[in-house]
Amino acid sequence: MASNDEDDVDMNSVEFTLEDTYDHLKDLKHKREQKIKKMIDIIKNNEVRKLEPNTPAEEIRLKRFRFVQSMRKFVALEQPQNLPVPNTPDFYADALKELEDEVYAMEELDKITDEEIADLETDIAYMEKKKSAFEQIEETSLNAADSETTNYEAEMVVTKRLFQEVKKDLATVVEALFPGNVGFQELLCVLTRALSKGGDDLYIDVTPNVLDFVNFLHEAAIIQFHPNDGTKIKLINL
């Protein structure tokens, strides 16, 4: 009888152990669900930012330092059964893989930095060439302006001399053709005043007493008749 009682106790003990294991798994599941929910809340409340190619190296080091501090706190609070087992091949393989990824990321950032520096050097060289070209254009323009000023002044001297000679020759011719040419000079004065006024006052009326002067000036291509009125004349625009 004693033997049968012991067997009954063992069976009850096995049934209790299975139920206890099931309850333990339920509790573990509930804890994991709560932890997942907590992690989701943390992720939702934290701003996710990725590193840009132009992120300064100092900022990257600061972020890594903060990340390592956070991980140390997390590891200290976490139960060890879910962490990699130290001194195992998998542990070292994972650590080596992470280090290789970090080195690759740094090489990519270094490559991008070199490319940006090369682009900046190219832009600087281009701007220096443009600056040199503008300086040459400015120098050429100043030289051309000086040359044009000098040429203009020389041409003005020659023109004035020729004008004086022509004026003298014209006075000689007029004196020979029209002795005592007061009327001729008055006609030229009237034409000159009309030219200075402009507009409709350019033309003056031709009177019989100046016909000889008008014909002479017209043949000399000094005046022209109005296109619609043969009794009006004006000085030709030189």
C-alpha positions in Angstrom: 0.0 0.0 0.0 2.9 2.3 0.8 4.3 1.7 -2.6 1.0 2.6 -4.3 0.8 5.8 -2.3 4.3 6.8 -3.4 3.3 6.3 -7.0 0.2 8.5 -6.6 2.3 11.2 -5.1 4.8 11.1 -8.0 2.0 11.4 -10.6 0.5 14.4 -8.8 3.9 15.9 -8.7 4.4 15.5 -12.5 0.9 17.0 -13.2 1.7 20.0 -10.9 5.1 20.6 -12.6 3.5 20.8 -16.1 0.8 23.2 -14.9 3.5 25.3 -13.2 5.6 25.4 -16.3 2.6 26.5 -18.4 1.8 29.3 -15.9 5.5 30.3 -16.0 5.4 30.5 -19.8 2.2 32.5 -19.6 3.9 34.9 -17.2 7.0 35.1 -19.4 4.8 35.8 -22.4 3.0 38.6 -20.6 6.3 40.1 -19.5 7.7 40.0 -23.0 4.5 41.6 -24.4 4.8 44.4 -21.8 8.4 44.9 -22.7 7.6 45.0 -26.4 4.8 47.6 -25.7 7.2 49.6 -23.7 9.8 49.5 -26.4 7.2 50.6 -29.0 6.2 53.6 -26.8 9.9 54.6 -26.5 10.4 54.3 -30.2 7.3 56.4 -30.9 8.4 59.1 -28.5 12.0 59.3 -29.8 12.9 61.2 -33.0 14.7 58.9 -35.4 17.5 60.7 -37.3 19.9 59.1 -39.7 23.5 60.3 -40.3 23.9 62.5 -43.3 27.0 62.2 -45.6 28.1 65.7 -44.4 27.7 64.9 -40.7 30.8 66.2 -38.8 33.1 63.5 -37.4 32.9 65.1 -33.9 29.1 64.7 -33.9 29.4 61.0 -35.0 31.8 60.3 -32.1 29.5 62.0 -29.7 26.5 59.9 -30.9 28.6 56.7 -30.6 29.6 57.6 -27.1 26.0 58.2 -26.1 24.9 54.9 -27.8 27.6 52.9 -25.9 26.5 54.5 -22.6 22.9 53.6 -23.3 23.8 50.0 -24.3 25.8 49.6 -21.1 22.9 50.6 -19.0 20.6 48.4 -21.0 22.9 45.4 -20.6 23.3 46.0 -16.9 19.5 45.8 -16.5 18.9 43.0 -18.9 18.8 39.3 -17.9 21.9 37.5 -19.3 20.0 34.5 -20.7 19.1 36.4 -23.8 22.5 37.9 -24.5 25.4 36.4 -26.5 27.4 34.0 -24.5 31.0 35.4 -24.0 34.0 33.5 -25.2 32.1 31.7 -28.0 32.7 31.7 -31.7 29.3 33.4 -32.4 30.1 36.2 -29.9 33.4 37.0 -31.6 32.0 36.7 -35.1 29.2 39.2 -34.3 31.6 41.6 -32.7 34.0 41.3 -35.7 31.1 41.8 -38.1 30.0 45.0 -36.3 33.6 46.3 -36.4 33.9 45.6 -40.1 30.6 47.4 -40.7 31.8 50.4 -38.7 35.1 50.5 -40.7 33.2 50.3 -44.0 30.9 53.1 -43.0 33.9 55.3 -42.0 35.6 54.5 -45.3 32.5 55.6 -47.2 32.3 58.8 -45.2 36.0 59.4 -45.9 35.4 58.8 -49.6 32.5 61.2 -49.7 34.6 63.8 -47.9 37.4 63.4 -50.4 35.0 63.8 -53.3 33.5 67.0 -51.8 37.0 68.4 -51.3 37.9 67.7 -54.9 34.7 69.4 -56.1 35.5 72.4 -54.0 39.1 72.6 -55.4 37.7 72.4 -58.9 35.2 75.2 -58.2 37.9 77.4 -56.6 40.2 76.8 -59.7 37.3 77.7 -62.0 36.5 80.9 -60.0 40.2 81.9 -60.1 40.3 81.5 -63.9 37.1 83.6 -64.2 38.6 86.3 -61.9 41.8 86.4 -64.0 39.7 86.6 -67.2 37.7 89.5 -65.8 40.8 91.3 -64.7 42.2 91.0 -68.3 39.0 92.2 -69.8 39.0 95.2 -67.4 42.6 96.0 -68.3 41.9 95.7 -72.0 38.8 97.9 -71.6 40.7 100.6 -69.8 43.5 100.5 -72.4 40.9 100.7 -75.2 39.1 103.6 -73.5 42.4 105.5 -73.1 43.2 104.8 -76.7 39.8 106.0 -77.9 40.1 109.2 -75.8 43.5 109.9 -77.3 42.2 109.2 -80.8 39.1 111.3 -80.3 41.1 114.2 -79.1 43.5 114.0 -82.1 40.6 113.7 -84.5 38.9 116.7 -82.9 42.1 118.8 -83.4 42.3 117.7 -87.1 38.6 118.3 -87.6 38.8 121.8 -86.1 41.7 122.7 -88.3 39.9 121.4 -91.4 36.8 123.3 -90.4 38.7 126.5 -90.0 40.4 126.0 -93.4 37.0 125.2 -95.1 35.4 128.2 -93.4 38.2 130.4 -94.6 38.0 129.0 -98.2 34.2 129.3 -98.1 34.5 132.9 -97.0 36.9 133.7 -99.9 34.5 132.1 -102.4 31.5 133.9 -101.0 33.3 137.2 -101.0 34.3 136.6 -104.7 30.7 135.6 -105.7 28.8 138.0 -103.6 30.8 141.2 -102.8 29.5 142.9 -99.7 27.6 139.7 -98.7 25.6 140.9 -95.8 22.5 139.2 -97.0 24.3 135.9 -97.3 25.6 136.0 -93.8 22.1 136.9 -92.5 20.7 133.9 -94.4 23.3 131.6 -92.7 22.5 133.0 -89.3 18.7 132.4 -89.8 19.4 128.8 -91.0 21.7 128.1 -88.0 19.1 129.4 -85.5 16.4 127.2 -87.1 18.7 124.2 -86.9 19.2 124.8 -83.2 15.5 125.0 -82.6 14.7 121.6 -84.3 11.2 120.3 -84.9 9.0 122.1 -87.4 11.2 125.2 -87.1 14.1 123.5 -89.0 12.8 124.9 -92.3 12.7 128.6 -93.2 10.9 130.4 -96.0 12.8 131.3 -99.2 12.3 135.0 -100.3 13.2 136.4 -103.7 16.1 138.5 -102.4 18.0 135.4 -101.3 17.4 133.1 -104.3 21.0 133.5 -105.5 22.3 132.5 -102.1 19.9 129.6 -101.9 21.0 128.2 -105.2 24.6 128.5 -104.3 24.1 126.7 -101.0 22.0 124.0 -102.6 24.6 123.3 -105.2 27.3 123.2 -102.5 25.1 120.6 -100.6 24.9 122.8 -97.6 21.1 123.1 -97.6 18.1 121.0 -98.8 14.6 121.9 -99.8 11.5 120.7 -97.9 10.3 117.4 -99.6 6.7 118.7 -99.9 7.3 122.5 -100.2 9.9 124.0 -102.5 9.7 127.4 -100.8 11.3 126.1 -97.6 14.9 125.2 -96.9 17.1 123.9 -94.0 20.7 123.2 -93.3 21.7 119.6 -94.0 22.5 117.5 -90.9 26.2 116.7 -91.1 
